[in-house]
């Protein structure tokens, strides 16, 4: 897969917008990032997983996924090696990151609503 494939698939999800964070292309839903092309020069796309989801992808396909180095990786941020991914793998990984962001956005909205009611 290529960075263009990553972009095409990421933008195919409802309400996704392309943006930029610290000079790197990112993909957002409701203003929050779920994937980036920050490591594209190294051949990676980046996915915003949680640690449990990351562990599953790493266990299932260690030749395609690896944690981002340091603290970001320990929080679940994950590289996908674009050259080793096919359309189904990339689509599934991006969909997972997108859905995780939607769930996190919903949790944040519920907390905000509860605070506003107090």
MOWO-V93856 format. One line per field, one symbol per residue. ss: DSSP state (~ for helix, > for strand, _ for the rest). phi: phi as a letter, one per 20 degrees, with the letter a starting at -180 (. if undefined). burial: 1 if it has 9 or more other C-alpha atoms within 8 Angstrom, else 0. A space follows every 10 residues. Layout:
ss: ???
phi: ???
burial: ???
//
This chain:
ss: __~~~~~~~~ ~____>>>>> >__>>>>>>_ _>>>>>___~ ~~_>>>>>__ ~~~~~~~~~~ ____>>>___ ~~~~__>>>> >~~~__~~~~ ~~~~~~~~~~ ~~~~~~~~~~ ~~~~~~~_
phi: .cgffgfgfg ffegmececb clndfccccl ndfcabdfdf fendddceee gffggfffff bfedcbfffm fgffeofced egfdedgfff ffffffffff fgffffffff ffffffff
burial: 1010010011 1010011100 0001111110 0011111111 0011111111 1011001100 0101111100 0111111111 1100100001 1011111101 1100100000 00000000
//
